[in-house]
Amino acid sequence: MSYIFQDWEANKHNLKGRMVMVLFRLAHPANIGNRFLHILWLPYLAFYKVFVEWFLCIELPHWTKVGPGLHLAHGHALVVNGCATIGKNCYIRQSTTIGNMFRADGSMSDSPVIGDNVEIGCNVCIIGEVKIGNNVKIGAGSVVVKDIPDNSVAVGNPARVIKTLEPKTPQVQLQEETLSV
């Protein structure tokens, strides 16, 4: 049951985000590889496609690899290629496209791989075989066509790194011990 609600806390105060992610997690078992299970899941997959993609305007194919804690802020006009990979605790805003592209020879590129703790602004296009590192922030309206390293802030068209962030380190809290004599 925790698998289905693994994005619940990330979408706190965001009913649409919670609903989309629960429906996505419910549809995901159809990809296990068991043909019988896939056939059994077909009516639900049809519901998922019509409701989430057509009515809610969020194209998040059920076979997409998505880590726990995905937050969909203002989820509308979101397009994610089914072969893309999205890491843990990512934050994606409205009108974002994450997909592959046609190469000069007519073939299709691979899809983007997005690391953990990535924040993507609104109207961002991440296209082609690019890798977005961990702890990255991508500014609104950016077009990402090249890799972005870990701990970076990238903006622009084409996106370029404008700042390197301090790596996130876990904070250890020390408790004072009181000695009584």
Secondary structure, DSSP 8 states (H G I E B T S, - for coil): -TTTTTTTGGGTT-HHHHHHHHHHHHHGGGGSS-HHHHHHHHHHHHHHIIIIIIIS-EE--TT-EE-S--EETT--SEEE-TT-EE-TT-EE-SS-EEE--B-TTS-B----EE-SS-EE-TT-EEESS-EE-SS-EE-TT-EE-S-B-SSEEEETTTTEEEEE-----------------
